Each structure stands twice: as structure tokens, then as C-alpha cells.
Amino acid sequence: MVAVGTRDVVVGVDGSAGAAPALRWATAEAARRGGRLRVVGAYRAPWPPAHPPAGVGRKTWALMRTEETVSGMVDDARAAAPGLVVIGLSVHGAPVPVLMAAAGPKALTLAAEIADIVTIAAGALASRDEFGAMVTSLRSAAGARADEIELAMNLFVVGDEVPPWTRDFIGADIGDLVAADSLTLLRGDVDAMVDELQRRRDAFGVSYVSVNGAFFEALAPVVERLAGQ
């Protein structure tokens, strides 16, 4: 087992189109930090749609295919950064989705290449048009994989009171959020909040909403109403 240091970078690879740009970024980042790069491939058996050769078990075949992918990626990283220590690892299990927050053009372009779920990190006072433009930029950059990307957004406030720590973080109070028609604010009764979340889903394709634990109780009946929809 190899311990992971604070300067090390871990990147997951699976042979998909998004793996190559993820590896390039991780290689450059590990070199910049002066750490090591760990290239990890996760596999499950059976390995669809390929079928193992005669006499080779499905799990063994899945491992062999993953090790081949990881080995190639390790070679690519070493070629790109000759002085970098690169370690390859194949593990049994399902790879986790890549979640990334993005706002600016460079971050949105990278997210379009490598992320499965993208949090659109618009400012607290960003307009709906600005939020929509960021979604459009992401989808455009993603090209053929645009429909594979799920979207998330942040809710900083649920209700009509902004906690002091939230106000300090976003630099805005309830009056500012209401005036801006902020997408980081959700208010009204349960029916109004349900309608607003559905409106945002229809307008932007948002599948996930992140909210501070302080608002769990206020949002619980909304979640219950929307469950399964």
C-alpha cells in the first residue's frame, strides 16, 4: 500500500474520452506541486460489452482490461512529465462520478471534458440569464457528451432569513437576494418552493440542489413532495 501525501494527486481513469484530459490536468498538477501522481482504474465484472477469452474468468478479464488501461495512462503521464513519480493501481469496484463546480470559461471547459455532475457556481446575485449562459457554455463545450452531464446548483438561503455566516460568505442580505431574483434563494410556502424548483429544472436542466444543513428542516416537506418526480 502506498500512502498518499498532501502534495500527491489521484486521478481516476477508465479509457473513456474524458480520461485523457483528466490525466493531462492531474499530471501537470502533480508536477506543479512536486508530489506524486496515482493513476487509479476501477473495474467490475462482468465487463460489458466485451467477453473474456476461453478459460479466463470474467473478473480476471475485467482486471486485465483495467490494468491495460492504467498501464497505458501511466506511460502517458511519465512521458509528459519524465521526472514525476507515477503509480498505477487497479481496484475492484464501481468508479464514482466526477463532481466539479465551475463558473469561469476555463473551469466550464474543463468540466465539460471530465465531469459527470457540474455545479454551476454562479454568484449569489447572478441573474437567471447569466446562469443560463453558463449552462449553455458548458453544454456547447461538452459537444457529444452534453446529455451525459447532470447539473447541480447551490441554495444558500431557504426562507426569508439569511444566517450571519451565510451573509458574510455571499456578501448579500435577504433584500439583495430578492431584488436580484437570486437562484441561490428559495422562499415562500411549500407549493411555491416546489413550483420554483420545477421551474428551474425545466429552464436549466438542474438535477441536484445543494443546501446548508441549517435549512434541512425547512426544505424537508419540499423534498418529500418532489420525491420520485
C-alpha positions as CSV (number, residue, x, y, z in Angstrom):
1,M,0.0,0.0,0.0
2,V,1.3,3.5,-0.9
3,A,0.4,6.3,1.4
4,V,-0.9,9.5,-0.2
5,G,0.9,12.7,0.7
6,T,-0.7,16.1,0.9
7,R,1.0,17.1,-2.4
8,D,0.0,13.9,-4.3
9,V,-2.7,13.9,-6.9
10,V,-5.0,11.0,-7.6
11,V,-6.8,10.6,-10.9
12,G,-9.4,8.0,-11.9
13,V,-9.2,6.6,-15.5
14,D,-11.5,4.3,-17.4
15,G,-10.4,4.6,-21.1
16,S,-13.3,7.0,-21.9
17,A,-12.9,10.2,-23.8
18,G,-12.8,12.2,-20.6
19,A,-9.9,10.2,-19.1
20,A,-7.2,11.7,-21.3
21,P,-7.8,15.4,-20.4
22,A,-8.3,14.4,-16.7
23,L,-4.9,12.6,-16.8
24,R,-3.2,15.7,-18.5
25,W,-4.5,18.0,-15.8
26,A,-3.6,15.7,-13.0
27,T,-0.1,15.2,-14.4
28,A,0.5,18.9,-14.7
29,E,-0.9,19.5,-11.2
30,A,1.2,16.8,-9.6
31,A,4.3,18.2,-11.3
32,R,3.5,21.7,-10.1
33,R,3.0,20.5,-6.5
34,G,6.2,18.4,-6.5
35,G,4.2,15.4,-5.4
36,R,3.4,12.0,-6.9
37,L,0.6,11.0,-9.3
38,R,-1.6,8.0,-8.6
39,V,-3.5,6.7,-11.6
40,V,-6.4,4.5,-10.5
41,G,-8.7,2.4,-12.5
42,A,-11.9,0.8,-11.0
43,Y,-13.5,-2.3,-12.6
44,R,-16.5,-4.5,-12.2
45,A,-17.3,-8.0,-13.5
46,P,-18.7,-8.7,-16.0
47,W,-17.0,-6.1,-18.2
48,P,-19.6,-5.1,-20.8
49,P,-19.8,-5.5,-23.7
50,A,-16.5,-7.5,-24.1
51,H,-16.5,-11.2,-23.5
52,P,-13.5,-12.9,-21.9
53,P,-11.3,-15.4,-23.9
54,A,-11.9,-19.1,-23.3
55,G,-10.6,-20.2,-20.0
56,V,-10.5,-16.7,-18.5
57,G,-13.0,-15.8,-15.8
58,R,-15.0,-12.6,-16.1
59,K,-13.4,-10.9,-13.0
60,T,-9.9,-11.8,-14.2
61,W,-10.7,-10.5,-17.7
62,A,-12.1,-7.2,-16.2
63,L,-8.9,-6.8,-14.1
64,M,-6.7,-7.5,-17.2
65,R,-8.5,-4.9,-19.2
66,T,-8.3,-2.3,-16.4
67,E,-4.6,-3.0,-15.8
68,E,-4.0,-2.5,-19.6
69,T,-5.8,0.9,-19.5
70,V,-4.0,2.0,-16.3
71,S,-0.6,0.9,-17.7
72,G,-1.1,2.9,-20.8
73,M,-2.2,6.0,-18.8
74,V,0.8,5.7,-16.5
75,D,3.1,5.5,-19.6
76,D,1.4,8.7,-21.0
77,A,1.9,10.6,-17.7
78,R,5.6,9.6,-17.4
79,A,6.2,10.6,-21.0
80,A,4.6,14.0,-20.3
81,A,6.5,14.6,-17.0
82,P,9.7,12.5,-17.0
83,G,10.7,13.5,-13.5
84,L,7.3,12.7,-11.9
85,V,6.7,9.6,-9.8
86,V,3.7,7.9,-11.3
87,I,2.0,5.0,-9.6
88,G,-0.7,2.8,-11.2
89,L,-3.4,1.0,-9.3
90,S,-6.4,-1.2,-10.4
91,V,-9.1,-1.8,-7.9
92,H,-12.4,-3.8,-7.9
93,G,-15.5,-1.6,-7.5
94,A,-17.6,0.9,-9.3
95,P,-15.9,4.2,-10.2
96,V,-17.6,7.2,-8.6
97,P,-19.0,10.1,-10.7
98,V,-16.8,13.2,-11.0
99,L,-18.4,16.2,-9.4
100,M,-17.0,19.6,-10.2
101,A,-18.0,23.2,-9.5
102,A,-17.4,25.6,-12.4
103,A,-18.1,29.3,-13.2
104,G,-15.5,30.8,-15.5
105,P,-14.8,29.8,-19.1
106,K,-11.7,27.7,-18.3
107,A,-13.4,25.8,-15.5
108,L,-16.6,25.2,-17.6
109,T,-14.5,23.9,-20.4
110,L,-12.6,21.5,-18.2
111,A,-15.9,20.4,-16.5
112,A,-17.3,19.7,-19.9
113,E,-14.4,17.4,-20.7
114,I,-14.2,15.4,-17.4
115,A,-17.1,15.9,-15.1
116,D,-20.3,13.8,-14.7
117,I,-22.0,16.3,-12.4
118,V,-21.3,20.0,-12.7
119,T,-22.3,22.6,-10.0
120,I,-22.9,25.9,-11.8
121,A,-21.1,28.1,-9.4
122,A,-22.8,31.4,-10.3
123,G,-22.6,34.3,-7.8
124,A,-25.3,34.9,-5.3
125,L,-26.6,37.9,-7.3
126,A,-26.2,36.4,-10.7
127,S,-29.3,36.8,-12.9
128,R,-31.2,33.9,-14.5
129,D,-29.8,34.9,-17.9
130,E,-26.3,34.8,-16.6
131,F,-26.9,31.4,-15.0
132,G,-28.4,30.2,-18.3
133,A,-25.5,31.5,-20.3
134,M,-23.1,29.4,-18.1
135,V,-25.2,26.3,-18.7
136,T,-25.2,27.0,-22.5
137,S,-21.4,27.4,-22.5
138,L,-21.0,24.1,-20.6
139,R,-23.3,22.2,-23.0
140,S,-21.6,23.7,-26.0
141,A,-18.1,22.8,-24.8
142,A,-19.3,19.3,-23.9
143,G,-20.3,18.5,-27.5
144,A,-21.4,14.9,-27.9
145,R,-21.4,14.2,-24.2
146,A,-23.6,17.2,-23.3
147,D,-26.6,15.0,-22.5
148,E,-24.4,12.8,-20.2
149,I,-23.7,15.7,-17.8
150,E,-26.0,16.4,-14.9
151,L,-26.3,19.8,-13.4
152,A,-26.3,20.9,-9.8
153,M,-26.9,24.3,-8.1
154,N,-26.4,25.8,-4.7
155,L,-29.1,27.1,-2.4
156,F,-27.6,29.5,0.1
157,V,-30.9,30.5,1.7
158,V,-34.2,28.8,2.3
159,G,-36.9,31.2,3.6
160,D,-36.7,34.8,4.5
161,E,-33.7,35.0,6.9
162,V,-30.1,34.9,5.9
163,P,-27.9,33.5,8.7
164,P,-24.9,35.7,9.7
165,W,-22.3,33.2,8.4
166,T,-24.1,33.0,5.0
167,R,-24.4,36.8,4.8
168,D,-20.6,37.1,5.4
169,F,-19.9,34.4,2.8
170,I,-22.1,35.7,-0.1
171,G,-21.9,39.4,0.8
172,A,-25.6,39.9,0.5
173,D,-28.7,40.1,2.7
174,I,-32.3,39.0,2.0
175,G,-33.2,42.3,0.4
176,D,-30.3,42.0,-2.1
177,L,-31.3,38.4,-3.0
178,V,-34.9,39.2,-3.5
179,A,-34.1,42.3,-5.6
180,A,-31.8,40.2,-7.8
181,D,-34.3,37.3,-8.1
182,S,-31.4,35.2,-6.9
183,L,-31.3,31.5,-7.8
184,T,-29.5,30.9,-4.5
185,L,-32.6,31.8,-2.6
186,L,-35.8,29.7,-2.2
187,R,-38.7,31.2,-0.4
188,G,-42.5,31.0,0.0
189,D,-44.7,28.2,1.2
190,V,-44.2,24.6,0.2
191,D,-46.2,24.9,-3.0
192,A,-44.3,28.0,-4.1
193,M,-40.9,26.3,-3.4
194,V,-41.9,23.2,-5.3
195,D,-43.1,25.2,-8.3
196,E,-39.9,27.2,-8.3
197,L,-37.6,24.2,-8.2
198,Q,-39.6,22.6,-11.0
199,R,-39.3,25.8,-13.0
200,R,-35.5,25.8,-12.6
201,R,-35.3,22.2,-13.6
202,D,-37.3,22.9,-16.8
203,A,-35.3,26.0,-17.6
204,F,-31.8,24.8,-16.9
205,G,-32.0,21.0,-16.6
206,V,-30.8,21.0,-12.9
207,S,-31.0,17.6,-11.3
208,Y,-29.3,18.3,-7.9
209,V,-29.6,21.1,-5.3
210,S,-27.1,21.6,-2.5
211,V,-28.2,23.2,0.7
212,N,-26.7,24.0,4.0
213,G,-27.7,21.7,6.9
214,A,-29.3,24.7,8.7
215,F,-32.1,24.6,6.2
216,F,-32.8,20.8,6.2
217,E,-36.0,21.2,8.3
218,A,-37.4,24.0,6.1
219,L,-36.7,22.1,2.9
220,A,-37.8,18.6,4.1
221,P,-41.5,19.0,3.0
222,V,-40.4,20.2,-0.4
223,V,-38.1,17.2,-0.8
224,E,-41.0,14.9,0.3
225,R,-43.3,16.5,-2.3
226,L,-40.8,16.2,-5.1
227,A,-39.6,12.6,-4.3
228,G,-39.8,10.4,-7.3
229,Q,-40.6,13.3,-9.8
